[in-house]
Amino acid sequence: MCFGLGCCCSALASAVGFSLEGQVLAFALGVALSFFAVRPVLLRFFSHPDPDRRTNAEALVGKPGVVLEAVGAFKAGRVRVGSEDWRALPADHGEFAPEDRVTVSRIEGSTLYIKPQHSTVR
């Protein structure tokens, strides 16, 4: 964005009839102006952090999944959440068979802790 405004200033200087040195100076001033004046305003406007928005792996908490490999209290299995395959352990010492529907209760590192979606614990 900063270079774009500098280019616009340089083009305007060229259209008015400034020499090459004047065009370079207009470019430099346009870049400096946009970097120190326009950019902070736009960053403040567009970068409002949303405290309720979860991203990356945190966004998986609460999502439904399907067990691919059996999951037990002391045996990690595999769960598909969306289109991704994750390592999983039960959140409450339950056991899950393949094709059981589960919900992600929390995530630690690259391991999902799952709970039954509708009483699928065996």
C-alpha positions as CSV (number, residue, x, y, z in Angstrom):
1,M,0.0,0.0,0.0
2,C,2.8,2.4,0.9
3,F,4.6,1.9,-2.5
4,G,1.3,2.2,-4.3
5,L,0.6,5.7,-2.9
6,G,4.2,6.6,-3.7
7,C,3.7,5.5,-7.3
8,C,0.5,7.5,-7.5
9,C,2.4,10.6,-6.2
10,S,5.2,10.0,-8.7
11,A,2.7,9.6,-11.6
12,L,0.9,12.8,-10.6
13,A,4.3,14.6,-10.5
14,S,5.1,13.3,-14.0
15,A,1.7,14.4,-15.3
16,V,2.2,17.9,-14.0
17,G,5.6,18.0,-15.7
18,F,8.2,17.6,-12.9
19,S,11.7,16.3,-13.8
20,L,12.9,12.8,-12.9
21,E,14.4,14.1,-9.7
22,G,11.0,15.7,-8.8
23,Q,9.2,12.4,-9.6
24,V,11.6,10.5,-7.3
25,L,11.2,13.0,-4.6
26,A,7.4,12.8,-5.0
27,F,7.6,9.0,-4.8
28,A,9.7,9.1,-1.6
29,L,7.4,11.6,0.0
30,G,4.3,9.6,-0.9
31,V,5.8,6.4,0.6
32,A,6.9,8.2,3.8
33,L,3.5,9.9,4.1
34,S,1.6,6.7,3.7
35,F,3.9,4.8,6.0
36,F,3.8,7.2,8.9
37,A,0.3,8.7,8.5
38,V,-2.1,6.4,6.5
39,R,-0.8,3.0,7.5
40,P,-1.3,3.3,11.3
41,V,-4.9,4.5,10.8
42,L,-5.7,1.6,8.5
43,L,-4.0,-0.9,10.9
44,R,-6.0,0.4,13.8
45,F,-9.2,0.2,11.7
46,F,-8.7,-3.3,10.3
47,S,-6.9,-5.1,13.2
48,H,-9.5,-5.3,16.0
49,P,-8.8,-8.5,17.8
50,D,-11.9,-10.5,18.4
51,P,-11.6,-12.2,21.8
52,D,-14.3,-14.7,20.9
53,R,-12.6,-15.8,17.7
54,R,-10.6,-19.0,18.0
55,T,-8.1,-19.9,15.3
56,N,-5.8,-22.8,14.4
57,A,-6.1,-25.8,16.7
58,E,-8.0,-23.8,19.3
59,A,-10.9,-23.7,16.8
60,L,-11.3,-27.5,17.1
61,V,-12.7,-27.4,20.6
62,G,-16.4,-28.2,20.5
63,K,-16.2,-29.6,16.9
64,P,-17.7,-33.0,16.1
65,G,-15.5,-35.8,14.9
66,V,-15.5,-39.5,13.9
67,V,-13.2,-42.1,15.5
68,L,-11.0,-43.8,12.9
69,E,-8.9,-46.0,15.3
70,A,-10.1,-47.2,18.7
71,V,-9.4,-44.8,21.5
72,G,-9.0,-46.1,25.1
73,A,-7.9,-44.7,28.5
74,F,-4.3,-45.8,27.9
75,K,-4.3,-46.1,24.2
76,A,-4.3,-43.2,21.8
77,G,-6.3,-43.6,18.6
78,R,-7.1,-41.5,15.6
79,V,-10.1,-39.1,15.1
80,R,-11.2,-37.2,12.0
81,V,-12.3,-33.7,12.7
82,G,-13.5,-32.0,9.5
83,S,-11.0,-33.2,6.9
84,E,-8.1,-33.6,9.3
85,D,-6.8,-36.7,11.1
86,W,-5.7,-36.2,14.7
87,R,-4.2,-38.2,17.5
88,A,-6.9,-38.5,20.3
89,L,-7.3,-39.6,23.9
90,P,-10.5,-39.8,25.9
91,A,-11.3,-36.8,28.1
92,D,-13.0,-39.0,30.8
93,H,-11.4,-42.5,30.7
94,G,-14.0,-43.8,28.2
95,E,-13.4,-46.0,25.3
96,F,-14.4,-45.3,21.7
97,A,-14.7,-47.7,18.8
98,P,-14.2,-46.8,15.1
99,E,-17.1,-44.9,13.6
100,D,-18.2,-43.5,17.0
101,R,-19.3,-39.9,16.9
102,V,-17.3,-37.7,19.3
103,T,-16.8,-34.0,20.3
104,V,-13.5,-32.4,21.0
105,S,-13.4,-31.3,24.6
106,R,-9.8,-29.8,24.7
107,I,-6.5,-29.9,22.9
108,E,-3.0,-30.2,24.3
109,G,-0.2,-30.1,21.8
110,S,-1.2,-32.2,18.9
111,T,-3.5,-34.5,20.9
112,L,-7.3,-34.0,21.0
113,Y,-9.2,-35.0,24.1
114,I,-12.6,-36.3,23.1
115,K,-15.9,-37.0,24.8
116,P,-19.0,-38.8,23.4
117,Q,-21.4,-36.9,21.3
118,H,-24.5,-39.0,22.1
119,S,-23.6,-41.7,24.6
120,T,-21.2,-43.7,22.4
121,V,-19.0,-44.6,25.3
122,R,-18.6,-48.4,25.7
